Amino acid sequence: MGKTAIIFPGQGAQKVGMAKDLYEVDTQATEILNQAQNAVDFDLLETMFTDEEGKLGETENTQPALLTHSIALLNALNNVEADYTMGHSLGEYSSLVAAEVLSFEDAVKIVRKRGELMAQAFPSGVGSMAAVLGLDYDEVAEICEKLSEEGSIIEPANINSPGQIVVSGHKTAIDRIVEQGKSLGAKRVLPLNVSGPFHSSMMQVIEKDFEDYINQFEWHDAKIPVVQNYHAEAETDAEVIKQNMVKQLYSPVQFIKSTEWLIDQGVDHFIEIGPGKVLSGLIKKINRDIKLTSIQTLEDVKGWNENE
């Protein structure tokens, strides 16, 4: 028998209307959505459902919205048994809730604070990110070394799939890779619509504030092993997990290695829970023979529950 991993998407997967179909239809999901609303200091549900003020894309709002949608979907599913759990960047917090490392309410508060600190780390226009397509990790790392000038940082940040590596750092250096990418061998380099140099060493400026904040909360040993972005291995120890979540802020997301590690452990079915199929698409590029299930909507939940 093969093993199963439940996985959760990160920033970029959000969309207006997320979780609206679950609200007031599925009682467990409604409870989760209301709980999230009570844990934050802004109109989270309005931002998720209609976003009339155009605030969903702001990282401090995106993060609690995505976490809430994923956990509302998870709670609406019957009989989801997993051997491992994993998330991409922000999605790792959904995996911590799934593994009962953090309570849902605490996780919502933590990701709201994480988003605020990330947004405030640098003035607008200082940091940025871009996706480099068509090159492997070593090739991208080499280009980053070439383009790093004194006082300007550019580093691999999300190691997503063969041929898709996101880089992060000073906007001046990111602009250079966008301009020169093709001549350096990339198929394309796409600037990302983000406000900061996430998952780069520049984010160490918020390490202390974030660590102080998350130390207020109860962290528990994981009920199911969590494969962590920081080092692509499974952890269950609460203290180790917590330390790695701090390091995750300024370290690359090791998605290829994490996925390969899970496959090596016998995982042959990944269930992606949350909006979009971004992670399923990445996993297909890592290994085509893996079974993938996507749970994005109330219809998906009903389909799963009828078949279980």
C-alpha positions as CSV (number, residue, x, y, z in Angstrom):
1,M,0.0,0.0,0.0
2,G,1.3,3.4,-1.0
3,K,1.3,6.3,1.4
4,T,-0.5,9.7,1.3
5,A,0.6,13.2,1.9
6,I,-1.7,16.2,2.3
7,I,-0.2,19.4,1.0
8,F,-1.2,23.1,1.2
9,P,-0.5,26.0,-1.3
10,G,1.1,29.3,-0.4
11,Q,0.9,32.9,-1.6
12,G,-0.2,33.3,-5.2
13,A,-3.0,30.8,-4.9
14,Q,-5.5,33.2,-3.5
15,K,-8.5,34.4,-5.5
16,V,-11.6,36.5,-4.8
17,G,-14.6,34.4,-3.7
18,M,-12.4,31.8,-2.0
19,A,-14.4,29.7,0.6
20,K,-17.6,31.6,-0.1
21,D,-19.2,28.3,-1.4
22,L,-18.4,26.6,1.9
23,Y,-19.8,29.4,4.1
24,E,-23.3,28.7,5.6
25,V,-23.4,25.4,3.7
26,D,-20.9,23.2,5.6
27,T,-21.3,23.8,9.3
28,Q,-17.7,22.8,10.2
29,A,-16.3,25.1,7.5
30,T,-18.6,28.0,8.7
31,E,-17.3,27.5,12.2
32,I,-13.7,27.7,11.0
33,L,-14.4,30.8,8.9
34,N,-16.0,32.6,11.8
35,Q,-13.3,31.6,14.2
36,A,-10.7,33.1,11.8
37,Q,-12.7,36.3,11.5
38,N,-12.7,36.6,15.3
39,A,-9.0,36.1,15.5
40,V,-8.0,39.0,13.3
41,D,-8.4,42.8,13.3
42,F,-9.9,43.3,9.8
43,D,-12.8,42.1,7.7
44,L,-11.2,38.8,6.7
45,L,-14.4,37.2,5.3
46,E,-15.3,40.3,3.1
47,T,-11.7,40.3,1.8
48,M,-12.0,36.6,0.9
49,F,-15.5,36.7,-0.5
50,T,-15.8,40.0,-2.4
51,D,-12.6,42.0,-1.8
52,E,-14.3,45.3,-2.7
53,E,-11.4,47.2,-1.3
54,G,-8.8,45.2,-3.2
55,K,-6.9,44.1,-0.2
56,L,-6.6,40.4,-0.7
57,G,-3.3,40.7,-2.5
58,E,-1.6,42.4,0.5
59,T,0.5,39.8,2.2
60,E,-0.8,40.5,5.7
61,N,-4.3,39.7,4.4
62,T,-3.4,37.0,1.9
63,Q,-1.7,34.8,4.5
64,P,-4.7,34.4,7.0
65,A,-7.1,34.1,4.0
66,L,-5.2,31.1,2.5
67,L,-4.7,29.4,5.8
68,T,-8.4,29.8,6.6
69,H,-9.6,28.5,3.2
70,S,-7.3,25.4,3.4
71,I,-8.3,24.5,6.9
72,A,-12.1,25.1,6.2
73,L,-11.8,22.6,3.3
74,L,-9.8,20.1,5.4
75,N,-12.4,20.2,8.1
76,A,-15.2,19.6,5.7
77,L,-13.6,16.4,4.4
78,N,-14.5,13.0,5.8
79,N,-11.8,10.4,6.5
80,V,-8.7,12.1,5.2
81,E,-5.9,9.9,6.5
82,A,-2.4,11.0,5.8
83,D,1.0,9.7,6.5
84,Y,2.7,13.1,6.1
85,T,1.8,16.7,5.6
86,M,3.6,19.5,3.8
87,G,2.9,23.1,2.7
88,H,4.6,25.6,0.4
89,S,5.9,28.6,2.3
90,L,2.8,30.1,4.0
91,G,1.1,26.7,3.3
92,E,3.4,25.1,5.8
93,Y,1.3,26.8,8.6
94,S,-1.8,24.9,7.2
95,S,0.2,21.7,7.5
96,L,1.1,22.6,11.2
97,V,-2.7,23.0,11.9
98,A,-3.4,19.7,10.1
99,A,-0.7,18.0,12.3
100,E,-2.0,19.7,15.4
101,V,1.2,21.5,16.1
102,L,-0.7,24.8,16.4
103,S,-4.3,25.4,17.1
104,F,-6.1,27.0,14.1
105,E,-6.8,30.3,16.0
106,D,-3.1,30.6,17.0
107,A,-2.0,29.9,13.4
108,V,-4.3,32.6,12.0
109,K,-2.8,35.1,14.5
110,I,0.8,34.0,13.7
111,V,0.4,34.3,9.9
112,R,-1.3,37.7,10.2
113,K,1.7,38.9,12.2
114,R,4.1,37.1,9.8
115,G,2.5,39.0,6.9
116,E,2.7,42.3,8.7
117,L,6.4,41.8,9.5
118,M,7.2,40.7,5.9
119,A,5.3,43.7,4.5
120,Q,7.0,46.2,6.8
121,A,10.6,44.7,6.5
122,F,11.6,47.0,3.7
123,P,10.2,50.2,2.1
124,S,8.3,49.6,-1.2
125,G,10.6,49.2,-4.2
126,V,13.6,47.8,-2.2
127,G,13.0,44.1,-2.6
128,S,11.4,41.9,-5.2
129,M,11.2,38.3,-6.7
130,A,11.2,36.7,-10.1
131,A,10.6,33.3,-11.5
132,V,13.4,31.9,-13.7
133,L,12.1,29.3,-16.2
134,G,14.1,26.7,-18.1
135,L,17.2,26.4,-15.9
136,D,18.0,24.1,-13.0
137,Y,19.0,25.1,-9.5
138,D,22.8,25.1,-10.1
139,E,22.5,27.2,-13.2
140,V,20.3,29.8,-11.4
141,A,22.6,29.9,-8.4
142,E,25.5,30.6,-10.7
143,I,23.7,33.5,-12.4
144,C,22.8,34.9,-8.9
145,E,26.5,34.9,-8.0
146,K,27.3,36.8,-11.2
147,L,24.5,39.4,-10.8
148,S,25.2,40.0,-7.1
149,E,27.1,43.3,-6.8
150,E,28.5,44.8,-3.7
151,G,25.6,45.7,-1.4
152,S,23.0,44.0,-3.6
153,I,21.6,40.5,-2.9
154,I,20.0,38.0,-5.3
155,E,19.4,34.4,-4.2
156,P,17.4,31.3,-5.2
157,A,14.3,31.4,-3.0
158,N,11.7,28.8,-4.1
159,I,13.1,25.6,-5.6
160,N,9.8,24.7,-7.1
161,S,10.4,22.2,-9.9
162,P,13.0,21.3,-12.5
163,G,13.0,24.4,-14.7
164,Q,11.2,26.7,-12.3
165,I,13.3,28.5,-9.7
166,V,12.2,31.7,-8.0
167,V,14.9,34.2,-7.1
168,S,14.6,36.9,-4.4
169,G,16.6,39.9,-3.3
170,H,17.2,43.6,-4.0
171,K,14.9,45.0,-6.8
172,T,17.9,46.4,-8.7
173,A,19.4,42.8,-8.9
174,I,16.0,41.3,-9.8
175,D,15.5,43.9,-12.6
176,R,18.9,42.8,-13.9
177,I,18.0,39.1,-14.1
178,V,14.6,40.0,-15.7
179,E,16.5,42.1,-18.4
180,Q,19.4,39.7,-18.9
181,G,17.8,36.3,-18.2
182,K,17.3,35.2,-21.8
183,S,20.9,36.1,-22.7
184,L,22.0,34.1,-19.6
185,G,20.2,31.0,-20.9
186,A,16.8,31.2,-19.3
187,K,13.7,30.5,-21.4
188,R,12.0,33.4,-19.6
189,V,12.3,35.4,-16.4
190,L,9.0,36.7,-15.0
191,P,8.9,39.4,-12.3
192,L,6.5,38.4,-9.5
193,N,3.9,40.7,-8.1
194,V,5.2,40.7,-4.5
195,S,6.2,43.5,-2.2
196,G,9.5,42.1,-0.7
197,P,12.5,39.8,-1.0
198,F,10.8,36.8,0.7
199,H,12.8,33.7,1.5
200,S,16.1,35.5,1.0
201,S,18.8,36.4,3.6
202,M,17.4,40.0,3.6
203,M,14.5,38.7,5.6
204,Q,16.7,38.1,8.6
205,V,15.9,41.6,9.7
206,I,12.5,40.4,11.0
207,E,13.8,37.1,12.6
208,K,13.9,38.4,16.2
209,D,10.5,40.1,16.1
210,F,8.9,37.0,14.6
211,E,10.6,34.7,17.0
212,D,9.5,36.8,20.0
213,Y,5.9,36.8,18.7
214,I,5.6,33.0,18.1
215,N,7.1,32.2,21.5
216,Q,3.8,33.4,23.1
217,F,1.9,30.4,21.6
218,E,1.7,26.7,22.5
219,W,3.5,24.5,20.1
220,H,2.8,20.7,20.3
221,D,4.6,17.7,18.9
222,A,3.1,16.8,15.5
223,K,0.5,14.1,15.3
224,I,1.6,13.4,11.7
225,P,5.1,14.2,10.5
226,V,5.5,17.6,8.8
227,V,8.0,17.8,5.9
228,Q,9.5,21.2,6.4
229,N,10.5,23.7,3.7
230,Y,13.7,24.6,5.5
231,H,15.5,21.3,5.1
232,A,13.1,18.9,3.2
233,E,12.8,16.4,6.0
234,A,10.0,15.3,8.3
235,E,9.8,16.6,11.9
236,T,7.5,15.9,14.8
237,D,9.4,17.7,17.6
238,A,7.6,20.9,18.5
239,E,10.7,22.9,19.3
240,V,12.5,21.8,16.2
241,I,9.5,22.7,14.0
242,K,9.2,26.1,15.6
243,Q,12.9,26.9,15.1
244,N,12.6,25.8,11.4
245,M,9.6,28.1,10.9
246,V,11.7,31.1,11.9
247,K,14.5,29.9,9.6
248,Q,11.9,29.4,6.8
249,L,11.5,33.2,6.6
250,Y,14.9,33.8,5.2
251,S,15.8,30.4,3.7
252,P,14.8,28.9,0.3
253,V,11.7,26.7,0.1
254,Q,13.0,23.3,-0.8
255,F,10.0,22.0,-2.6
256,I,11.7,19.7,-5.1
257,K,13.7,18.0,-2.3
258,S,10.7,17.8,0.0
259,T,8.6,16.1,-2.7
260,E,11.4,13.7,-3.7
261,W,11.9,12.9,0.0
262,L,8.2,12.0,0.4
263,I,8.2,9.8,-2.8
264,D,11.3,8.0,-1.4
265,Q,9.3,7.3,1.8
266,G,6.6,5.5,-0.4
267,V,4.2,8.4,-0.9
268,D,2.3,7.9,-4.2
269,H,-0.8,10.1,-3.6
270,F,-0.7,13.8,-2.9
271,I,-3.9,15.6,-1.9
272,E,-3.7,19.4,-2.4
273,I,-6.1,21.3,-0.2
274,G,-6.7,25.0,-1.0
275,P,-7.4,27.2,-4.0
276,G,-5.7,26.4,-7.3
277,K,-3.6,23.4,-8.4
278,V,-0.2,25.1,-8.3
279,L,1.5,22.4,-6.2
280,S,0.0,19.6,-8.2
281,G,1.5,21.2,-11.4
282,L,4.9,21.4,-9.7
283,I,4.7,17.7,-8.5
284,K,3.8,16.6,-12.0
285,K,7.1,18.1,-13.3
286,I,9.0,16.4,-10.5
287,N,7.4,12.9,-11.0
288,R,4.7,12.1,-13.5
289,D,3.6,8.8,-12.0
290,I,2.2,10.3,-8.8
291,K,-1.6,10.3,-8.1
292,L,-2.8,13.8,-7.4
293,T,-6.1,15.0,-5.9
294,S,-7.2,18.6,-5.7
295,I,-9.7,19.9,-3.2
296,Q,-10.6,23.5,-4.0
297,T,-14.3,23.9,-3.7
298,L,-17.5,22.7,-2.0
299,E,-18.1,20.4,-5.1
300,D,-14.7,18.8,-4.6
301,V,-15.5,18.2,-0.9
302,K,-18.9,16.6,-1.8
303,G,-17.2,14.4,-4.4
304,W,-14.6,13.2,-1.9
305,N,-17.1,12.6,0.9
306,E,-19.4,10.6,-1.4
307,N,-16.5,8.4,-2.5
308,E,-15.1,7.7,0.9
